[in-house]
Amino acid sequence: MSAKAVENKQERPLFDRFVGLIRRNPNMLVTMGWEAYRHKVGININRRFFPTWSPLPGYLHLNLTRRCNLKCRMCIQHRQDNGASDELSWYDPARELPLEVWINLLDQFKGFRPRLYVTGGEPLLYRGFPEFLLAAKKRGFVVNLQTNGIRLAEAADFLVDLGVELINVSVDGPQETHDRVRGKSAFRRTVEGIRAVVAARRRLKRPGPILFINSVICKDTLGVLDQMVPLALDLEADFLHLLHTDFNSSANVAVHNRLLSPEFAQVHGLDLVSPSLPEGEYYQSEITREDLPQLLAGVENARSQARGRIKLIFHPELPRELIEPYYFDLKHPFPQKCNSLWKTCRILPDGTVSPCLHMVMGNIKEQSFREIWNGPRMRHFRRVIARRLFPGCARCCSRVFS
């Protein structure tokens, strides 16, 4: 049997499960089709002919909470030990939206259902998490849950029976590595959660959820990249998602904040919570040039191991020759293009609509999402980003790299 035939044979069960999910929720086909159209065609048309306006997004990032039960070494969530600034209201647990506000947001999308990327912090910590998912599925939304897996075992039957389509679980390596990155006993609890989802999927005879293992490439995980494919296969995952680190440097952040200043924001009709990138609210990569051979070998080894066995996705998808400048040259002339403002939006725990860089477009407690999505602040920001990116965008996972 040829290598291609083996690969096709491996893909068939996954394809059948996608078909099963579409039969269970026909809206999934429309949602996926709209996302694909926007990604391949629609956004380019918008940017050329209607550069500041956009149809409703293909998916929404919903940060139900910023609280988390882990403190991972490379996480870009607010990293200061003395708590968040009072101005960053979305970090305050007391200001998390009540359930009825989130449900009202769902009701605003009647006739059009973007994929819901439900994340945090750790979304399972949100007090109304089960009720929110019930409301979303009752209305036919496609749900993509991002979790660290610590509470996944106790929620597994509920998530599978409810028909959640996609679950992304963070696993950064075998036990010693994962626990060094995320905390003592994290690996055991996360693996228990993943196995509970797989067991529930089998026991309840459900096609989903499709299971993604997310693993961040960083200094701590370089030595175990060759173990990630076997680990994902052992956990019966459908996809392995290897993410190049989001990082920045103090020098680059200082330049960014001088350029994206309160004065700049005022002139361009933007509402900025300053500083755009607070000192400490970013990760500084620890990978050195001496690590480059190991990094390149690990990437190629993962590709080889995955072929015909599991779907492997790198994000961003970098050709070999761009991995070195990605990690060691923040000024490398990658394409100055980001489509994020035309395809998605992030809604924070207190209702703030903030696509990135501490820009505030509005709040869903005070305005409808449609008013915010093509409101004056969002259109001003699209106009700015269409002309240029900022130093703080250097390694954002939403921009274009090749």
C-alpha positions in Angstrom: 0.0 0.0 0.0 1.4 3.4 -1.0 2.1 6.1 1.6 -0.7 8.2 0.2 -3.1 5.3 0.5 -2.1 4.7 4.1 -2.7 8.4 4.8 -6.1 8.4 3.2 -7.0 5.3 5.2 -6.0 7.1 8.4 -8.1 10.1 7.5 -11.4 8.2 6.8 -12.6 7.8 10.4 -12.0 11.5 11.1 -13.9 12.4 8.0 -16.8 10.2 9.0 -16.9 11.8 12.4 -17.0 15.3 10.8 -19.9 14.1 8.8 -21.6 12.8 11.9 -21.1 16.2 13.6 -22.7 17.9 10.6 -25.7 15.6 10.7 -26.1 16.3 14.4 -25.7 20.1 13.9 -26.3 21.1 10.2 -25.2 24.7 11.1 -21.7 23.4 11.3 -21.5 23.1 7.5 -22.7 26.7 7.1 -20.3 28.0 9.8 -17.3 26.2 8.4 -18.2 27.3 4.8 -18.5 30.9 5.9 -15.2 30.8 7.7 -13.4 29.2 4.7 -14.9 31.8 2.3 -13.9 34.7 4.5 -10.4 33.3 4.9 -9.8 32.5 1.2 -11.8 35.2 -0.6 -14.1 37.5 1.4 -11.5 39.3 3.6 -9.4 40.2 0.5 -12.5 41.6 -1.2 -13.3 43.7 1.9 -9.8 45.0 2.3 -9.7 46.1 -1.4 -13.1 47.6 -1.9 -14.6 48.3 1.6 -11.4 48.5 3.8 -13.0 49.7 7.0 -16.2 47.6 6.9 -16.7 43.9 7.4 -19.6 41.4 7.4 -20.2 39.7 10.7 -17.2 37.5 11.8 -16.8 33.8 11.1 -16.0 33.1 14.7 -15.9 34.9 18.1 -13.3 34.6 20.9 -15.4 34.6 24.1 -13.2 35.0 27.2 -15.8 34.0 29.9 -13.2 34.6 32.6 -9.6 35.6 33.0 -9.3 33.4 36.1 -7.1 30.4 35.7 -6.1 27.4 37.9 -2.6 27.3 36.4 0.2 29.7 35.9 2.1 28.5 32.9 5.6 29.7 32.2 5.0 31.0 28.7 1.4 32.2 29.0 1.0 35.8 27.8 -1.9 36.5 30.2 -1.1 39.2 32.7 2.1 38.1 34.3 2.6 40.5 37.2 2.3 38.9 40.7 0.9 42.1 42.3 -2.4 41.9 40.4 -3.7 43.6 37.3 -4.1 47.4 36.9 -7.4 48.8 38.0 -7.9 50.0 34.4 -7.8 46.4 33.1 -11.4 45.8 34.4 -11.7 42.5 32.5 -9.3 40.8 35.0 -11.6 41.6 38.0 -13.6 38.4 38.9 -16.3 40.7 40.4 -16.9 42.3 37.0 -17.5 39.0 35.1 -20.6 39.2 33.0 -23.7 37.5 34.4 -25.0 34.6 32.3 -28.0 36.5 30.9 -25.7 39.0 29.1 -23.8 36.3 27.3 -27.1 34.7 26.3 -28.3 38.0 25.0 -25.2 38.1 22.8 -26.2 34.7 21.4 -29.7 35.9 20.7 -28.2 38.8 18.6 -27.0 36.3 16.0 -30.3 34.8 15.0 -30.0 33.6 11.4 -26.2 33.8 11.6 -24.2 31.7 13.9 -20.4 32.3 14.1 -18.3 29.6 15.6 -17.9 30.2 19.3 -14.3 29.8 20.5 -14.9 29.6 24.2 -11.7 30.3 26.2 -10.3 32.3 29.1 -8.3 32.1 31.4 -9.8 28.7 32.1 -13.5 28.8 30.9 -14.6 25.9 33.1 -14.0 28.2 36.1 -16.8 30.6 34.9 -19.7 30.1 37.3 -22.3 29.9 34.5 -20.3 27.7 32.2 -22.7 24.7 31.9 -25.7 27.0 31.4 -23.9 29.0 28.8 -23.0 25.9 26.7 -26.6 24.7 27.0 -27.9 28.0 25.7 -25.4 28.0 22.9 -26.2 24.5 21.7 -29.9 25.1 22.1 -29.5 27.9 19.5 -27.4 25.7 17.2 -24.0 27.3 17.6 -20.8 25.4 16.8 -18.7 25.4 20.0 -14.9 25.1 20.1 -13.8 24.8 23.7 -10.2 25.7 24.8 -9.2 24.3 28.2 -6.1 23.3 30.2 -7.9 20.1 31.0 -7.7 20.3 34.8 -11.5 20.2 35.2 -12.2 18.2 32.0 -12.8 14.8 33.6 -15.7 16.0 35.6 -17.3 17.7 32.6 -16.6 15.0 30.0 -20.0 13.3 29.9 -21.8 16.7 29.8 -19.7 18.0 26.9 -20.0 14.9 24.8 -23.7 14.4 25.4 -24.4 18.1 24.7 -22.7 17.8 21.3 -19.7 20.2 21.7 -18.0 19.9 18.4 -14.3 20.8 19.1 -12.1 20.7 22.2 -8.6 22.0 22.4 -6.6 20.7 25.3 -3.1 22.1 26.2 -0.5 19.4 26.7 3.2 20.5 26.5 4.9 17.2 26.7 5.2 14.1 28.9 4.6 14.3 32.6 7.9 15.9 33.8 7.9 18.5 31.1 4.2 19.4 31.3 4.3 19.7 35.1 7.5 21.9 34.9 5.6 24.2 32.6 2.2 24.2 34.1 2.4 23.0 37.7 2.6 19.9 39.9 0.1 17.1 39.0 -1.2 19.1 36.0 -0.3 16.3 33.6 -2.1 13.6 35.5 -5.3 15.6 35.8 -5.2 16.8 32.1 -4.7 13.3 30.8 -7.5 12.0 33.0 -9.7 14.6 31.4 -8.7 13.8 27.8 -9.2 10.0 28.4 -12.6 10.8 30.0 -13.7 12.6 26.9 -12.6 9.8 24.6 -14.3 7.2 26.8 -17.5 9.2 26.9 -17.4 9.7 23.1 -17.1 6.0 22.7 -19.7 5.0 25.4 -22.3 7.5 24.2 -21.6 6.7 20.5 -21.1 10.3 19.6 -19.1 11.5 16.6 -17.6 14.4 18.7 -16.0 16.3 20.0 -13.0 16.4 17.7 -10.0 16.5 20.0 -7.0 18.8 19.5 -3.8 18.6 21.5 -2.2 22.0 21.7 1.4 22.2 22.5 3.5 25.4 22.7 7.1 25.2 21.4 9.3 26.9 24.0 12.6 26.4 25.7 11.1 23.9 28.1 9.5 21.7 25.4 12.3 21.7 22.8 13.7 18.4 24.1 10.4 16.6 23.9 9.1 17.6 20.4 9.9 14.1 19.2 7.6 12.7 21.9 4.5 14.8 21.0 3.2 12.7 18.1 3.4 9.4 20.1 1.8 11.1 23.1 -1.1 12.6 21.0 -1.6 9.1 19.4 -1.7 7.5 22.9 -4.3 10.0 24.0 -6.4 9.2 20.8 -6.3 12.9 19.7 -7.5 13.8 16.2 -5.1 16.7 15.7 -1.8 17.8 17.1 -1.4 21.5 17.1 2.2 22.8 17.7 2.3 26.5 18.4 5.4 28.6 17.9 5.8 30.8 20.9 4.1 34.3 21.1 6.8 36.5 22.6 8.2 40.0 22.8 11.2 41.9 24.2 11.3 44.9 26.6 13.1 47.0 24.0 10.4 46.2 21.3 7.6 46.9 23.8 9.0 50.2 24.7 9.2 51.2 21.0 5.6 50.0 20.6 4.2 52.0 23.4 5.9 55.2 22.2 4.3 54.7 18.8 0.9 53.5 20.0 0.6 56.3 22.5 -2.5 57.9 24.0 -1.9 60.9 21.7 -1.7 58.6 18.6 -5.0 56.9 19.7 -6.7 60.3 20.2 -5.7 61.6 16.8 -6.9 58.4 15.0 -10.2 58.1 16.9 -9.2 55.1 19.0 -10.0 54.2 22.6 -6.8 52.9 24.1 -6.2 51.6 27.6 -2.6 52.8 28.0 0.0 51.4 28.0 -0.9 49.2 25.1 1.5 46.5 26.3 2.2 46.9 30.0 5.6 45.8 31.2 5.3 42.2 32.4 2.2 41.4 30.3 4.2 39.4 27.7 6.5 36.5 27.5 10.2 36.8 26.6 11.5 33.8 24.6 14.3 31.8 26.2 15.2 30.0 23.0 18.8 30.8 21.9 20.6 30.4 18.7 22.4 27.4 20.2 18.9 25.8 20.4 18.2 26.3 16.7 19.5 22.9 15.4 17.4 21.1 18.0 14.3 23.2 17.1 14.6 22.6 13.4 15.2 18.9 13.9 12.2 18.6 16.3 9.9 20.3 13.8 11.0 18.0 10.9 10.8 14.9 13.2 7.3 15.8 14.2 6.3 16.2 10.5 7.8 12.8 9.7 6.2 11.0 12.7 2.8 12.4 12.0 2.6 11.6 8.3 -0.3 9.1 7.8 -0.9 8.8 11.5 -2.4 12.1 12.8 -3.2 15.5 11.5 -0.4 17.9 12.4 -0.8 21.7 12.3 1.9 24.2 13.1 0.8 27.8 14.0 2.1 29.9 12.4 3.0 27.6 9.5 6.6 28.7 8.9 8.8 27.3 6.1 12.1 26.1 7.5 14.0 29.2 6.4 11.7 31.5 8.4 12.0 29.7 11.7 15.3 31.3 12.5 14.2 34.9 11.9 10.9 34.2 13.7 12.7 33.5 16.9 15.8 35.7 16.7 14.8 38.9 14.7 11.8 40.8 15.9 12.5 43.3 13.1 12.4 40.8 10.3 10.3 42.1 7.4 7.4 39.6 7.6 4.4 40.8 5.6 2.8 43.8 7.3 -0.6 42.3 7.2 -3.2 41.1 9.7 -6.7 40.0 8.8 -7.9 39.5 12.4 -10.1 42.7 12.5 -12.1 41.4 9.5 -12.6 37.9 10.6 -13.0 37.7 14.4 -13.3 39.6 17.6 -12.5 39.1 21.3 -15.1 39.7 24.0 -13.6 39.9 27.4 -15.1 38.8 30.8 -16.6 42.2 31.6 -18.1 42.6 28.2 -15.4 44.7 26.7 -14.9 44.2 23.0 -11.1 44.4 22.5 -9.6 42.8 19.4 -6.0 43.4 20.6 -3.4 45.8 22.0 -5.7 47.1 24.7 -7.9 48.8 22.1 -11.5 49.2 23.3 -14.3 49.1 20.7 -17.3 49.1 23.1 -19.0 46.9 25.6 -21.8 44.4 24.9 -23.6 45.5 28.1 -24.1 48.9 26.5 -24.4 48.3 22.7 -25.3 45.5 20.4 -22.5 43.6 18.8 -23.5 44.7 15.3 -23.1 48.4 16.4 -19.7 47.7 17.8 -18.4 45.5 14.9 -18.8 48.2 12.3 -18.9 51.1 14.7 -16.6 54.1 14.3 -13.8 52.9 16.6 -13.6 49.5 14.9 -13.6 51.1 11.5 -10.9 53.6 12.5 -8.8 50.7 13.8 -9.2 48.7 10.6 -8.0 51.8 8.7 -4.9 52.1 10.8 -4.0 48.4 10.7 -4.6 48.3 6.9 -1.8 50.8 6.6 0.7 49.3 9.1 1.2 46.9 12.0 2.9 47.9 15.3 6.0 46.6 17.0 3.7 44.8 19.4 2.3 42.8 16.6 5.7 41.2 15.9 4.9 37.7 17.0 1.1 37.8 17.4 -0.5 34.6 16.3 -3.2 36.4 14.3 -0.9 38.1 11.8 0.4 36.9 8.4 4.0 35.5 8.4 4.4 34.1 4.9 
